[in-house]
Amino acid sequence: MNRSEAITVEIRIGIANTARELSFESAQSADAVTSTIQKALEASESFVTFTDVKGNTYIVPTAGITFIEVGTEESRRVGFVA
């Protein structure tokens, strides 16, 4: 991977009784995000935690999750392109 590119994955999470969904980009791979979600659900954990590319942390209660959409990994250019 080139230093001027970063891999990001878009994540969308639907939460029960909420009009809007939670949407953010993660620097983790799609497989890592999926694995984190599966482990939390299988272990009946009360919440799952995500961090976006800006460093924000999201704590989502697993009981309220209605859907999770994990996008494909995309290469995003960082900086200026001449």
Secondary structure as GFF3:
##gff-version 3
##sequence-region A 1 82
A	DSSP	beta_strand	5	15	.	.	.	ID=ss1
A	DSSP	beta_strand	22	26	.	.	.	ID=ss2
A	DSSP	alpha_helix	30	42	.	.	.	ID=ss3
A	DSSP	beta_strand	47	51	.	.	.	ID=ss4
A	DSSP	beta_strand	57	61	.	.	.	ID=ss5
A	DSSP	three_ten_helix	62	64	.	.	.	ID=ss6
A	DSSP	beta_strand	65	70	.	.	.	ID=ss7
A	DSSP	beta_strand	74	77	.	.	.	ID=ss8
###
